Amino acid sequence: MIPPIQHEHGIVTLDADYLRPGLAAVHLIVEDGGVAIVDTGTNHAVPSVLAELRGLGLGPEAVDYVIVTHVHLDHAGAAGALLQNCPNAKLVVHPKGARHMIDPAKLVAGSIAVYGREHFYAHYGDIVPAPAERVIEAGDGFRLDFRGRTLSFLDTPGHARHHYCIHDQRSNSLFTGDTFGISYREFDVEGRPFIFPTTTPVQFEPEALHASIDRLLATGARAAFLTHYGRVTNLAELATALHAQIDELVELTRAAPGAGQERLDGLRAAVENAMLRRLRAHGCLLDDATCKALLANDVELNTQGLLVWRDRG
């Protein structure tokens, strides 16, 4: 696991212990003795979160809010377990995702369909339902007063229709879940991040994602905290890269020949090759085998999501 990263304005990035180090993060916002947790990782992240609270001199009772950007389980899988451990916490979730946190049966079934039963239980475990009376639905424009610190919620579909991003006015930064893409620190070159969009099943919508990225830029935020992984700046430059890649992925998908497994295999190879070309243009010197290994899960899920979008018409 990557050690916790302490940022200014009371923000801490924790490794969620998901699949490999540096793949998924849990962010803590500490304000006036209280804590808001943004994205939870899976149940494997709970011990790290509780340990970090102790390290900050705080107990689980200091957690006021557990905030999930959307209900995909690498972002929200531990929400119920954290509520069990944090007696004063309320869960803040998109209105379209709230029912899945209260009754996660369909969410679990959908994840098993994507990942398989063995993988699901190995990496996610049993998903704990959130008590309905502790759930706050945060629609577009919702503002949360977190101990005098304003957190504003923006509806940002494109990756998922149950996705919002959070603008933290104190730090003038965004917590973007998956909307503002993925940026693994292994691909940094001289401090410059490499970023790419995520098109995982089943609600990828390219036009909505373009609009959501532009909406995030319009906040004037100076940094974004990504769940995958950590803090990035130079948001306008990164947004340009995301827009270009979304368009490229759409064109690759429209041009993918064949059907069934042949089409899946062909598009997977095209997506992987496109990412490798962009990594080389970025100046990444890691060998192809290492790059492919780091990107394997994203290439597979992005390919599946692109084909779901194409089949939806």
C-alpha positions as CSV (number, residue, x, y, z in Angstrom):
1,M,0.0,0.0,0.0
2,I,1.1,3.6,-0.7
3,P,1.5,5.6,2.6
4,P,-1.1,8.3,3.3
5,I,-0.5,11.6,1.6
6,Q,-1.1,14.8,3.6
7,H,-2.3,17.7,1.4
8,E,-3.0,21.2,2.4
9,H,-6.4,22.3,3.7
10,G,-6.8,19.2,5.8
11,I,-7.1,16.7,2.9
12,V,-5.6,13.2,3.2
13,T,-5.3,10.6,0.4
14,L,-5.3,7.0,1.5
15,D,-4.6,3.9,-0.5
16,A,-7.8,1.8,-0.6
17,D,-6.0,-1.5,-0.8
18,Y,-7.9,-2.4,-4.0
19,L,-6.3,-4.9,-6.5
20,R,-2.8,-3.2,-6.3
21,P,-1.2,-0.2,-4.6
22,G,-2.0,3.1,-6.1
23,L,-5.1,2.0,-8.0
24,A,-7.9,3.4,-5.8
25,A,-7.9,6.1,-3.1
26,V,-10.1,7.2,-0.2
27,H,-9.9,10.9,0.5
28,L,-10.5,12.4,4.0
29,I,-11.4,16.0,4.5
30,V,-10.6,17.1,8.1
31,E,-12.3,20.3,9.4
32,D,-12.5,21.6,13.0
33,G,-12.2,18.1,14.5
34,G,-14.7,16.5,12.1
35,V,-14.1,14.3,9.1
36,A,-15.8,13.8,5.7
37,I,-14.8,10.7,3.8
38,V,-15.0,11.0,0.0
39,D,-15.3,7.6,-1.7
40,T,-14.8,4.6,0.5
41,G,-13.1,1.9,-1.6
42,T,-14.1,-1.7,-0.7
43,N,-14.4,-3.3,2.7
44,H,-10.7,-3.9,2.6
45,A,-10.2,-0.1,3.0
46,V,-12.0,0.1,6.4
47,P,-9.0,-0.8,8.6
48,S,-6.8,1.8,6.9
49,V,-9.4,4.5,7.3
50,L,-9.9,3.7,11.0
51,A,-6.1,3.6,11.5
52,E,-5.7,6.9,9.8
53,L,-8.3,8.5,12.0
54,R,-6.4,7.3,15.1
55,G,-3.2,8.7,13.6
56,L,-4.9,12.0,13.3
57,G,-6.0,11.9,16.9
58,L,-9.6,11.3,16.0
59,G,-12.0,8.4,16.6
60,P,-14.7,7.0,14.3
61,E,-17.2,9.2,16.1
62,A,-15.5,12.2,14.5
63,V,-16.8,11.2,11.0
64,D,-19.7,13.4,10.1
65,Y,-20.2,12.3,6.5
66,V,-19.4,9.4,4.2
67,I,-19.7,10.8,0.7
68,V,-19.7,8.5,-2.4
69,T,-19.3,10.1,-5.8
70,H,-21.3,7.2,-7.4
71,V,-22.2,3.7,-6.3
72,H,-19.7,1.6,-8.3
73,L,-18.2,-0.6,-5.6
74,D,-14.6,0.5,-5.9
75,H,-16.0,3.9,-4.8
76,A,-18.9,2.9,-2.5
77,G,-18.4,-0.7,-1.5
78,A,-17.4,0.1,2.1
79,A,-20.0,2.8,2.7
80,G,-22.3,0.6,4.8
81,A,-19.3,-0.9,6.8
82,L,-18.0,2.6,7.5
83,L,-21.5,3.6,8.8
84,Q,-21.4,0.6,11.1
85,N,-18.1,1.8,12.5
86,C,-18.8,5.5,12.5
87,P,-21.9,6.1,14.7
88,N,-22.4,9.8,13.9
89,A,-21.9,9.6,10.1
90,K,-24.5,10.2,7.4
91,L,-24.1,8.8,3.9
92,V,-24.3,11.4,1.1
93,V,-25.1,9.9,-2.3
94,H,-26.6,10.9,-5.7
95,P,-30.4,10.5,-5.7
96,K,-30.2,7.9,-8.5
97,G,-27.8,5.8,-6.4
98,A,-29.4,6.1,-2.9
99,R,-31.7,3.1,-3.3
100,H,-28.8,0.9,-4.2
101,M,-26.9,1.8,-1.0
102,I,-30.0,1.1,1.1
103,D,-30.7,-2.2,-0.7
104,P,-27.5,-3.2,-2.6
105,A,-28.9,-6.5,-4.0
106,K,-29.2,-5.3,-7.6
107,L,-25.8,-3.5,-7.3
108,V,-24.2,-6.8,-6.2
109,A,-25.9,-8.8,-8.9
110,G,-24.7,-6.3,-11.6
111,S,-21.2,-6.4,-10.3
112,I,-21.1,-10.2,-10.2
113,A,-22.3,-10.2,-13.8
114,V,-19.3,-8.0,-14.8
115,Y,-16.6,-9.5,-12.6
116,G,-17.8,-13.0,-11.8
117,R,-18.8,-14.4,-8.4
118,E,-15.3,-15.5,-7.2
119,H,-13.7,-12.2,-8.1
120,F,-16.5,-10.2,-6.5
121,Y,-16.4,-11.8,-3.1
122,A,-12.6,-11.9,-3.0
123,H,-12.3,-8.2,-3.7
124,Y,-15.5,-6.7,-2.4
125,G,-16.9,-9.1,0.3
126,D,-20.4,-8.7,1.7
127,I,-21.9,-5.3,1.0
128,V,-23.5,-3.8,4.1
129,P,-26.8,-1.9,3.5
130,A,-27.0,1.7,4.6
131,P,-29.8,2.5,7.0
132,A,-32.3,4.7,5.1
133,E,-32.6,7.2,8.0
134,R,-28.8,7.9,7.7
135,V,-28.9,8.6,3.9
136,I,-28.8,12.2,2.5
137,E,-29.6,12.5,-1.2
138,A,-27.5,15.2,-2.8
139,G,-29.0,16.5,-6.1
140,D,-27.5,18.9,-8.5
141,G,-26.6,22.2,-6.7
142,F,-26.8,20.6,-3.2
143,R,-24.6,22.4,-0.7
144,L,-23.4,20.7,2.4
145,D,-22.2,22.8,5.4
146,F,-19.4,20.7,6.8
147,R,-18.5,22.5,10.0
148,G,-18.5,25.8,8.2
149,R,-16.8,24.4,5.1
150,T,-19.0,24.4,2.0
151,L,-19.1,21.4,-0.2
152,S,-21.1,21.9,-3.4
153,F,-22.4,19.0,-5.5
154,L,-22.5,18.9,-9.3
155,D,-24.4,16.3,-11.2
156,T,-21.9,14.9,-13.7
157,P,-23.2,12.0,-15.8
158,G,-21.2,10.4,-18.6
159,H,-19.5,7.7,-16.7
160,A,-22.6,6.9,-14.7
161,R,-26.0,8.6,-14.3
162,H,-25.7,8.3,-10.5
163,H,-22.4,10.3,-10.4
164,Y,-21.8,13.7,-8.9
165,C,-18.6,15.6,-8.2
166,I,-17.9,17.8,-5.2
167,H,-16.4,21.3,-5.2
168,D,-14.6,22.1,-1.9
169,Q,-14.6,25.9,-1.6
170,R,-12.0,25.9,1.1
171,S,-9.3,24.3,-1.0
172,N,-10.9,25.3,-4.4
173,S,-10.5,21.7,-5.5
174,L,-12.8,19.0,-6.9
175,F,-13.4,15.4,-5.8
176,T,-14.1,13.8,-9.2
177,G,-14.7,10.1,-8.7
178,D,-14.4,8.8,-12.3
179,T,-15.8,11.7,-14.2
180,F,-12.4,13.5,-14.7
181,G,-10.7,10.2,-15.6
182,I,-7.9,8.1,-14.3
183,S,-4.3,9.0,-13.7
184,Y,-1.9,6.5,-12.2
185,R,1.3,7.9,-10.6
186,E,3.4,5.2,-12.3
187,F,2.9,7.1,-15.5
188,D,4.0,10.5,-14.3
189,V,6.9,11.9,-16.4
190,E,8.8,14.8,-14.7
191,G,5.8,15.6,-12.6
192,R,3.4,15.6,-15.5
193,P,0.5,13.2,-15.1
194,F,-0.9,11.0,-17.8
195,I,-4.7,10.9,-17.8
196,F,-7.3,8.8,-19.6
197,P,-11.1,8.5,-19.5
198,T,-13.0,5.5,-18.0
199,T,-15.9,4.1,-20.0
200,T,-16.8,1.1,-17.8
201,P,-20.2,-0.6,-18.1
202,V,-23.0,0.2,-18.3
203,Q,-23.8,3.9,-18.5
204,F,-21.0,5.5,-20.6
205,E,-22.4,8.4,-22.6
206,P,-19.8,10.4,-24.5
207,E,-21.7,13.6,-25.0
208,A,-22.7,13.8,-21.3
209,L,-19.1,13.0,-20.3
210,H,-17.8,15.9,-22.5
211,A,-20.3,18.2,-20.9
212,S,-19.5,17.1,-17.4
213,I,-15.8,17.7,-17.9
214,D,-16.5,21.2,-19.2
215,R,-18.7,21.8,-16.2
216,L,-15.9,20.9,-13.8
217,L,-13.5,23.2,-15.5
218,A,-16.0,26.0,-15.3
219,T,-15.8,25.9,-11.5
220,G,-12.3,27.4,-11.7
221,A,-10.9,24.7,-9.4
222,R,-7.1,24.6,-9.1
223,A,-6.8,20.9,-8.4
224,A,-8.8,17.6,-8.7
225,F,-8.6,14.7,-6.3
226,L,-9.1,11.5,-8.4
227,T,-10.2,8.2,-6.9
228,H,-7.7,6.7,-9.4
229,Y,-5.3,8.2,-8.1
230,G,-4.6,11.2,-6.0
231,R,-4.2,14.9,-6.7
232,V,-3.7,16.5,-10.1
233,T,-3.4,20.1,-11.3
234,N,-3.3,21.8,-14.7
235,L,-6.9,20.8,-15.2
236,A,-7.4,22.6,-18.5
237,E,-4.6,20.7,-20.1
238,L,-5.8,17.4,-18.7
239,A,-9.4,18.1,-19.8
240,T,-8.2,18.6,-23.4
241,A,-6.5,15.2,-23.3
242,L,-9.7,13.6,-21.9
243,H,-11.9,15.2,-24.6
244,A,-9.5,13.9,-27.4
245,Q,-9.4,10.4,-26.0
246,I,-13.2,10.2,-25.6
247,D,-13.6,11.1,-29.2
248,E,-10.9,8.5,-30.2
249,L,-12.6,5.7,-28.2
250,V,-15.9,6.5,-29.8
251,E,-14.4,6.3,-33.3
252,L,-12.6,3.1,-32.5
253,T,-15.8,1.6,-31.3
254,R,-17.8,2.7,-34.3
255,A,-15.2,1.2,-36.6
256,A,-14.8,-2.1,-34.7
257,P,-15.5,-4.9,-37.2
258,G,-17.1,-8.3,-36.6
259,A,-19.4,-9.4,-33.9
260,G,-19.4,-11.2,-30.5
261,Q,-16.0,-12.3,-29.3
262,E,-14.2,-11.2,-32.4
263,R,-15.4,-7.7,-32.0
264,L,-14.6,-7.7,-28.3
265,D,-11.0,-8.9,-28.9
266,G,-10.5,-6.5,-31.8
267,L,-11.7,-3.5,-29.9
268,R,-9.7,-4.5,-26.8
269,A,-6.5,-4.5,-28.8
270,A,-7.4,-1.2,-30.5
271,V,-8.0,0.4,-27.1
272,E,-4.8,-0.9,-25.6
273,N,-2.8,0.2,-28.6
274,A,-4.2,3.7,-28.5
275,M,-3.4,4.0,-24.8
276,L,0.2,2.8,-25.4
277,R,0.7,5.3,-28.3
278,R,-0.5,8.1,-26.0
279,L,1.8,6.9,-23.2
280,R,4.8,7.0,-25.6
281,A,3.8,10.5,-26.7
282,H,3.7,11.5,-23.1
283,G,7.3,10.4,-22.7
284,C,6.6,7.3,-20.6
285,L,9.7,5.0,-20.5
286,L,8.2,2.0,-18.9
287,D,8.3,-1.1,-21.1
288,D,5.3,-2.3,-22.9
289,A,4.7,-5.3,-20.6
290,T,4.6,-3.1,-17.5
291,C,2.3,-0.6,-19.1
292,K,-0.1,-3.3,-20.3
293,A,-0.1,-4.9,-16.9
294,L,-1.0,-1.6,-15.2
295,L,-3.7,-0.9,-17.7
296,A,-5.1,-4.4,-18.1
297,N,-8.1,-3.9,-15.9
298,D,-9.0,-0.6,-17.4
299,V,-8.6,-1.7,-21.0
300,E,-10.9,-4.7,-20.3
301,L,-13.6,-2.7,-18.6
302,N,-13.4,0.3,-21.0
303,T,-13.8,-2.1,-23.9
304,Q,-16.9,-3.7,-22.3
305,G,-18.4,-0.3,-21.6
306,L,-17.8,0.9,-25.1
307,L,-19.5,-2.1,-26.6
308,V,-22.5,-1.7,-24.3
309,W,-22.8,1.9,-25.5
310,R,-22.6,0.9,-29.1
311,D,-25.2,-1.9,-28.7
312,R,-27.5,0.5,-27.0
313,G,-27.5,2.5,-30.2
